[in-house]
Structure formats: structure tokens, C-alpha cells
Amino acid sequence: MPLPIATDLSQSPHIQATYPAITKQSAGIIDGVLTDVTSTTFSDKIMVTVTQYGRLAQWIHVPLDSPNPSFAEQYIPSSDEDGSLLPIAHLTPKTLLGGSTSERETISHLYATQIASAILTRNPEEKRIVVVGLGLSNTEVKRDVFYDVMDLIHQVL
């Protein structure tokens, strides 16, 4: 016997978001490699994936809320400050899967923190957890590559 399917989920107090989840995609050639970026927003999480060659090698999550709300408020930069490109201080990325080398983990935490900072800068009231999936082919830090990847990410946020 099949389970009954609820037809009107909008009346449920536990479901806040619409279905399907909102997904945005962007792609570009970065350092000679096709790079795909996707963001999907769920009611409890924001997922951003950055892939090259169709692979994901690491997953990181970053809670956007701070254990101390007054601490978080003092570090959300305004758009006119010189330090507006710096990541917000209370963000603490944690590797869920992958990150086999310290170099790869450092780079992934940098990307995850920058993504979470960009989300908070656009919406300081955001409290969902950010989940970042990365599949970059090169862990070498190049300024141009970092800025190009972040430009693609900003297109989907």
C-alpha cells in the first residue's frame, strides 16, 4: 500500500522553503580548465559546488551564525570599509570529506570562508549553514585563479 502524499505542504510549520530548491549555475575557463559553479538553496542550507573535470574532491561546511551574536555583528563589514574583501572573523569552516593534504585543506577553507563571507555580506540576517563542494584540479595558490573562481561564485550567489 503506497504512503499518502501531502498535497499542501505550505500549511506545515516545519517547511519554510518552496520546492524545488533554487539552483543557479555558471561556467568559465579558468587557467585553461572548464570550471562549473552551482549554488542550490535549501530551507536549512546553502550548497555551492565548484568543479573541474566534473569531480568533487572535498566537502566543507561553514555555519553562518555565531555562538555570540554581538561578536558576529561587529565583524560584518559594511560596503564602504577598506577591509570589505576580508573574510568575516567568526566564520569557522570544517572539512566534512576529503582534504587529504594540509595544502588542499587550507585552500578549501579559504574558498569556503570567502563564499560564506560573500553570502553574509549580501544578507547579514542569513543563518543557514553553507556547504561547499570543491573539485579544483590544482591546489597551487594563484591570485588570478582565486579571483576568477570567486567571480564565478559571485555570479551564482
N, C-alpha and C positions, 0 to 999 in steps of 0.2 A: 504494500500500500504506500503510495507516494506521500511525502510530507506536505502539509498545506503551505502554500506560498502566500505571504502577506502582500497585499496589493497596494496598501497605502502606508509606506514606512515614514512618511513625514510626521505622523502623529506620535511616533515613538520618541520619548525624551532622550534616548541614548544615541540617536542618529542625527547628526547635525549637517553633514555634507550631502551634496547631491550626487547622484550616480549617473553616469560613470565619473570616475576621478578625472580631473582636468589634467591633460598631458600637453606639453609643448616640446617641440624638437627643433634642433638647429645643427648644422654641419658645416665644416670648413676644412681646408687643407692647412695643417699646422706642421711646420718643419718637414714638409713633404709627405705627411701622413694624413689620410682622411680621418677626421675626428668627429664623432657624433656625440651630441649632448642632448639629454632628455630630462625634463622635470615632470614629476607626477605629484599632484597634491591630493592627499587623503585627509580625512577628518582629524586624524591624530598624528600624521607625519607628512613631511615633505621629502620626496625622494629625488635625488639628482644623480644621473649617471653620466660619466664621461668615458667613452670607449674609443679605442683604436684597434683596428683589425677585428672588430666585433667581439672583443673579450673584456671581461671584468676580472681583475686580479685581487681587488681589495674592497672591503666594505667598512665604512666608518660611520659612527653616529655622533651627533652633537646636540645635546639638549639646549634649547634656546632660553629656557627660564633659569634664573639664578636662585640659589638657595636663599640669598639675601637680596630682596628686591631693591633696596636702597643702593646696594653695591652695583647692581646692573645699571640702574638709571644714570649713575654718574659716569659710566663708560660708553654709553650710546652716543656716538659722535653726531654733532649737527653738521649740516651740509656745508657750512661756511668755515669750519675749522681746518687748519692745516693738516691735522692728523686724521682726516676722514678716510684715508686709504688704509689706515692701520686696522688690524682685526680688533674686535671688541674683547676686552680683557677677561671677562668672566666665562668665555666660551671654552669648554674643555672637550676636545674630540677624543673618542675612544675607538680603537680598532676592534671590529667585530670578527672579521675574517681576513686572512691574508696578511700582508706586511712582513714578509719573510726576512727582510733586511732592515736595519735601522735607517738606512738611506731612503728606502721606499716608504717606510712609516713616517719619516719626517716630512717628506714631500706630500704624502696623502693628508697628513694632519694640517699642513699649510693650506692645501686646497679646501679641505673641509671647513676650516676656520674662516677662510675668506668667503666661502659660499654662505655660511651661517651669518657672518657679519653683513653681507650684502642683503640677505633676507631681513635681518633686524633693522638695518638702515632704512629699508623701504617701508617696513611696518614694525615700529618699536613695540607694538602690542602682541606680536606673534609669539606663541608659546609652544607650538608643535616641535617635535624632535625632527632634526634634519638627518636624513640617512643619505650618505654619499657612496656611490659605487664608482671605483676608478679602474681603468684598464689602459693606462698610458704605457706605451712601448719603451719609453726611455725614462729612467729615474734621474738623469743628469739635470741639474737645475740650470735653465737658461731663461734669462729675463724675458726675452721676446716670446718664447714658447709659453711661459707662465701668463703673460699679459694676453696673448692670443686665446689661450684656453679660457681665461676669465672673461674675455669679451664674448665668447660663445655662450658661456654660462649665463652672463647677464641678459642675453637675448631670450632665454627661456624662463627667467625668474619673474 
